[in-house]
């Protein structure tokens, strides 16, 4: 766990994958308004509607890809704030609006509802991708103190599991309720608790960590997240864990048994945080 340094990487270039996903998100939200506009122009027929959907998808995806790829800083900026999850929320609102408009808007409302749910999923993916790109930007060129893989201690994981179990049960019941019919839509909304419960519990799973002068990076081979040292209010060493405290958020807990050299990790943490 000896300190190491990472040379500065070359200037950031375009990000085609992020641009493609962003373009897909824009296309999902653009299709229903495009169908509405086509209907107002008096165009009807299956072929015309299908063509409108196809053209909207291709054009919106291309526009989104071009705008985002030519501005790579957008992903980093988005990933640095909780606003990255607003895209998923917008998709959900879009779907709910389509649901309530089913009786009045017909096909347009159906498209808005289903594409809104897809946009919610894609918006969540964009949030994760943006957070990962922000983490890479934070760590870029920073001196690395140590790298390791650790999860929560067994006792803390068990307690968190007991706290999140009700969310998982209620969320699963809400997911199953979609088969009860349209009158169960209020109960169906409870399914949103399922991903909330899962996302909370996975915080206790083992993750890869990098401690650097810029902050703490946590993640895996697919997604990563950066916490600047200012996000912590201090740390505590217990009998089974190093705990990095955050206000109004879950603390970062590092099981001592997962660390090859707990003292070296604590020394790196102590460089920036005071012990409680």
Secondary structure, 3 states (H helix, E strand, C coil): CCCEECCCCCCCCCCHHHHHHHHHHHHHHHHHHHHHHHHHCCCCCHHHHHHHHHHHHHHHHHHHHHHHHCCCHHHHHHHCCHHHHHHHHHHHHHHHHHHHCHHHHCHHHHHHHHHHHHHHHHHHHHHHHHHHHHHHHHHCCCEEEEEEEECCCHHHHHHHHHHHHHHHHHHHHHHHHHHHCHHHHHHHHHHHHHHHHHHHHHHHCCEEEEEECCEEEEECCCCEEEEEHHHCCEEEECCCEEEEECCCCCCEEEEHHHCCCHHHHHHHHHCCCCEC
